[in-house]
């Protein structure tokens, strides 16, 4: 838990406020599209699109109508988002399929954040072509920040500039941006650095051959490293067997979907917020047994401020409560960007002309790089992270969740006390 004035990322928390209160069933006055998904039982279902790495609708074992594919956190088994794939109903390169996905999710009363594919050609056409999508969200009482738009399709050199302009427009409206089909789509990799997507979705066709082809495994591993470098999360779709799951885990990918994790007829309305994730056989080694509990057991609330906050706001936060040892600067997605240690910061401010020089300037000028560990990190491993910088051994450790959001801080003194107590009890 953290104290912050910035908004949280809508990727890991069910959005109870997203329940539709919109128009009566079957009536969606959105300009430019006709819903293709079945409104109610008895109406003809659509045939559905083909999606790379997934069982196409219309094939044996696949349900008719839109597909609802849960995105699963492999560490917890929790469903953190739902991808909706609906038929566009026409060959036009517009957002009709995306709009129909919003409508289908509304009928299904899906409260989780939505992942919606959108053709790159629709984004290239600019804001005018995307008006039906904005209107659909208004009618269905959904907000852009609850949507992750996955841009799919090949991108030609001539489309690069208008696509980036369209991405900027969507992001300004509040949408989260993702790119799909990575590894097989004709998409310049340097465009990912320019677009700064929130998520990259690997190609399902590429993942399907990974366990039997080390060369393609190398391609996926390089894409995962690229995603980490640009600050994007990685989603592995279309997992069918445990060999794929083992490979995905080995690369540190936390988000996945596929028939191995949930059946094709899965629906958000079934109320299953958690699915079964096959677990690997744990390695029982003496070193592993000595790692101790997870850092979550020592978690304390973090005091957070927006990354662009002035230094005087940090002074006010530290003055309000003497027990605060640090202030964490976070971005708009609650990801830690800087760590302000109480002692060093107040020493700066108390020096000659310190307040006059720094009070109205950004606090990040006096902040350090945060020591970040995932919430599943063992206590011993967290102490090793703390000891990498001799000058900052006792700085608070920032604990983040599966998508990099600040969950709280851990004090190194608490970890040392636990290890000392554990050794005395032997």
N, C-alpha and C positions, 0 to 999 in steps of 0.2 A: 504494500500500500504506500502511496506517496501523496504528498501535498503539493498540488500544482494547479496553476491556472490555465495551462495549455490543454488542448483536447487530446483524448486517448485514441490510439489506433483502433478502428472498428474491425480488426481482423481476427481477434481472439476472444471477443466477448459477445455473447448473444445479445442482440439489440431488442430488448423488450418493447421499446418505444416504436418499433417499426411495424407494428400490427396495422394492417390497412383498415381505414375507416371510409374508404372511397365509395365509388358509385355502386349501384346494385349489380348483382351477378350478370355477366354477359354484356354489360354496357360499359365500354371503355372509349370515351370520345377523344381518341388520340389521332391527330391529323396524320395522314400519310401511311396508315397501316391497318390491316385487318387481322386480328388475332387468329393464328393458325392452330394453336393448341385447343384441345377439346374443352369447352367451357364447363360442361356438366355431363354426367353419364347419359348416354343415348346419342350424343353427337359424334360425328365421324372423327376419329383421331387422325393426326397428321402422321406422315411417314417418317419424319425426323431426318436430321442431317447425318452425314458420316463424319466422324471425328477421329483424327489420327491417334492410334494406340488404344482405341476403345471399340467395343462391339457395336457396330452400326445398328440403328433402329431398323426394324424390319427383318433382321436375321433371327435364326432360332435362338430362343432364350432371352431376347431383348424385348423390353416392354414397348408398347406403342405410346405415342405422345412424347412430350419433352422428357429428357433425361435429367435426373438430379444426382449429381456425383458429389458425395461428401469429401471434403478435404480434411485429412486426418493428421493430427500430431502424433508421430510415431512413438514418441516417448511416453505419452499419457493415454493414447487411444481416444482422445477427445476430438469431436468434430468441431473444427474452428471456422469453417465456411462451407458454402454449398455452390458448386458450379451448376449452372442451368444451361442446357443445350436444347434449343427449340428450333423448329423449322422456320426458315425465312419466308417460305411461301412464294418466292419468286426468284428470278435470276438477277435481280437488281443488286448492285454492290452497296446497298444502303444498310441501315441499322435495323431492318425489319426483324431479323432473327434475335437480335439483342432486345428489342422491344417486346417480342413475344416471350422471351425468357423472363423479363420483369413481370409480365402479366401472369405467366404460369406460376412464378414464385409467389405472387400475391394470392392467387387462388389456392395455392398449397399452404398458405400462411407460414412461409419460411421466414423466420425472424433472424436467422444468422446472416452475416454479411454474404453478399452474392458475388460470384465470379461469373462474368458474362463474356463470351467471345464476341468480338466485333471485327468485321473485315477491315483490313488496312485501307482499302479503297474508300470506305465510308469516312474514315478519319481524314484521309487526304482531301475529301470534298469540303471539309471545313464545317463551321458552325451551322450553316443553313441546312446541310444534309443531316445533322444530328438533332435537329429540332424535335422530331418525333420521339427520340429517346428522352429528352428533357421533359417533354409533355407527359410521357408515360410514367415517369417517376412522380410527377406532380399529381397525376390522377390516382396512382396507386399508393400515394402517401409514403413514398420512400425518399431517402436523401442520397445525394451523390456520394457522400463519404461512406455509405454502406455498400458501394459498388466497386468492384475491381474489374476493370475492362481489360480483357486479354486481346491485344491486337494480333490478328492472325493473317497470314497470307504473305506473298512475296512482295518485296519493295524494290522498285526500280530506281536507278540513280536520279531520274527526273522527279520522282515522288519524295525524295528524301526531305527536302526543305518544307514542302507543304505538310508532310506527315509530322515532322517535329513541331511545326506551328500548330497543327491540330492537337498534338499531345499537350502542348502548353495550354491551349484553350480548355481542354478537358480537365487538366490538373487545376487550373484557376477556378473552374466551376465546382471543384471538390472531389472529383473522381480520383481513385487510385489507379495507376497505370501498370499494366503487365504486358509482356511480349510472349507469344506462344510459338510452339513448334521449333524451339531452339535446338539446333543440331542438324536439322534437315531443311528448314525454311531458308529462302534466299534473302537473308537479312544481314547487312554489314555489321560486324560485331562492334565496330567503333560507334555505331549509331546508339548502341546500348549505353555507352558512356555519355553521349549527348542527351539521350532521353531520360536517363536516371530512373528506370522503372522500379516500382515497389516489389514486384515479383517477376521472375522469369520462369516460364513453364517449359520444361524439357520436351523434346519430341517423343511421343509414345512409340513411334516406329523405331527410333534409336534405342530406347530402353528395352524394347522387346528382344533385341539381339545382343544386349550387353553381356549376360552371363556366359554366352558361348563365343564371344568375340572380344578379346582383350583390346583390340585396336579401337573399337567403338567405346569401350570402357574408358580408354584414354581421352576420347573426345568429351565424354560426359564429365570426367574429372576436371578437364580444363575449363569447361563451362561453369562448373561449380566454383572453381577458383576465381574465374572472372566475376561471377555474381558477388562473391564476398568482397572483391576489390572495389566494386561500384556500389556496395551497400544494398544489394537486392537479395530478397529471399528466393529460394529455389523450390519449385513444386515438381514432383515426379509423378506423372500420370500413368494410368494403364498398367498397374502392377497386377500380374496374373499368378505368379508363383513365388515361393520363398527364396529362390535363387536371386530373383530381381530385388526382393526386399533386402536380402543380405548385402547385395552390391550397393544399394541406395544408402543403407545404414553406414557402410564403410566409408562413404564419401561425406558423411556428416549431414546428409539431407534430412530435415525434420518433417517436411510436409509432403504428403503423398496421397494418391487416390487410385482406385482400381478395383476389379472384382475380387482380388484377394482380401480386401479390407471391408467391402460392403457389396451386397448383391446389386444387380442392375435395376431391380425394382424398388430400391431404397427410396423412401420419401421422407422429407422433413416432418410431415404431419404424423409420422409414426412415433415421434417423441424419443428417438434413440439418439442421445447426445454423445454416446460413447460406443465405439465399435471394437471388435476383437482384432488385436494386432499380434501376429505370431512373434514370439520373443526368441532371440538367439540363445544358444546354450551359454550360460555365463562361464567365464574363465575363473576357476578357483585357484588363485595363486597366493602365496604368503603376502606378497606386496599388496595385492588387491584387498586382502582381509584387513590390512592395517590402515586403509584409507579413512575409515571412520564414517560418520553420518554426513548427509548432504548439507550444503550451506543454508538450505531453506530452514533448517531447524534453528539457525541463529539469526534469522532475518529480522531487521528492525525497519520501521517506516523511514523512508527517505524524504528529506525536505528538498523539493525540486523547484526550479524556476526556469522560465524560458531562456534559451541559449543567448538571446540578445538583451537580457536584463542588465540594467546598469549596476555598478558596484554598490550604490547606495541601497538597492533592494536587498542585496546579500547582507549588508550591514544590519538592515532592519530585521531580516530573518534570524540572524545569529543573536541579535540583541533580545529578541522576543523570548528565547528559551536558552538558558545557559547550558543545557545538556546536549545541544546540537553540536556535533563534531564536524559536520561537513554539509555543504549544499551542492546538489547535483544539478548541473545545467543540462536541459533536455531540449530536443527539437520538437517539432509539431506532432511527431509520432511517439513522443515520450522515450525516445532513444537517447541514452546519455552521450553528451558531447563534451563535457568538462566536469572536473571535480574541484571544488573549492574547499581546501582544508582550513579549518577554523583558525588554528594558531598562526599559520603562515599568512593567511589573508589579513587578519587583524594586525599583524606585525607590519605589513605593508601600509595599511591604512593609518596606523598610529605613528608612522615615521614622519620626518619633516615634510610638510606640505602633502602628506599622503592623501588626506581627504580631498584637498583641493585638486590634486592631480588625477585621482581615480574615481571619485564619487559618481560623476555623471557619465563616465565612459563605460563601455561594456565590461562586465565582470569576467568574461572569458579571457581578457588580457592577463588576468592574475590567476587563471584556473590552470590546472594540470590535466594531463591525459588521464581519464578515469581508468581504474583497474577493474575491468569487467570480467565476470565469470557467469556461465549459465547456472540456472537454478539447481541443476542436477550435479554440480561439481562437488566432489568430496571435500571435507574440511582440510585434509592434508594437502590436497592439490591447490586449494585456495590459499593456504599459507605459503606455498611455493610461489604463487603468483605475487603475493604481497612482498616476498623477499627478493624479487628481481631488481628492485631499485633501492639501493642502500639508503638513499636520502629520504625515501617515502615509505619505509617499512610499515609504519603504523597508520598509514592512510586508510580510510574506510574502503572496503571492497564493494563495488556495485554489482548487484545480482540482477540478471535480466531473464525474461521469459523466452519462449521458443521463437518469438519474432523480434527479439532485441529490445523490448520495452523494459524500462526500469521498474523492478518490483520492490526494491528496498536496498538497504546497505547492511553489511556485516562488519563488525568491529574486529580487528585482528586480535585485540586483547581477549575477546570471548573465545576465539579459536584456540589461543594459547592456553587459556584456562581449562578448556575442555580436554585438550591433549594431555595436560599435566594431571588432571583428575583421572583420566583413563589409564595412565601409566601407574598411578598410585594404587588404583583398584586391582591391579594384577597380583 
